[in-house]
Amino acid sequence: MTKYTKELIFEQIEGIPEDYLEELLEFIAFLRFRKEKRETHLASQATLAKDWLDPQEDQAWQNL
């Protein structure tokens, strides 16, 4: 994000009615949570793939 983008966001926040600020804060928290969840998912995928790709794992699940 460029400094210009941040400045535009701050300008927009200045013009938001007070009763919308709590909703904006919740949306920002949601965006951060979504980013963290995505990063955690991608990190765990590589680790879990070692087990998923194991022949013993295939054998254990073949009858389901």
N, C-alpha and C positions, 0 to 999 in steps of 0.2 A: 504494500500500500504506500502510495506516495504521500509526501507531506501535504500536497494539494488536496488529496482525497480526504485526509483527516480534517483539514481546515473546512472543507465543504460539509462534512458530517457535523462538526462542531457548530457551524453556522445554522444548519438545519435544526439541531437540538435547541439552540437559542430561541427558535421560533415555535417550538412545540408547546401547546398548552400544558400547564402543570399536571392536569389529570391524566395525560398520556405518558408522562415520564416513567411511571411505575411499569406500564406495559412495555415501554421501550427497554427498560432495564431487564425485564423478564425475557424479552426477545434476544438481547445480547447474551444473557446467561444460556439460553437455549442454543445459540450459535456456537458458543464455546464448548458446551457439553457435546454437541454433535461432532465437532472437530476432534475432541478428545476421544470420543467413542470410536470414530473412524480410525484414528491413529492406533488405538489399542487393538482394534480388530485386525488391522494390517500387521501389526507386530506379532500378535498371537498366531496368526495364520501360518507364518513361516515355521514357528516352533511346533505347532500342532501337526503340520504336514509330515513331519518326521514319523509320527505315530500313525497317521492316516495311511501313509504309503507303505507301511510294513506288511509283509505277506501274512503274518500272524493275525493282524487286524482284519484283513480280507477274509481269512478263514473263520474268524470269530463271528463275522456278520453274514456269512454266505447263506445261512438258513432262515434269515429274517425276510 
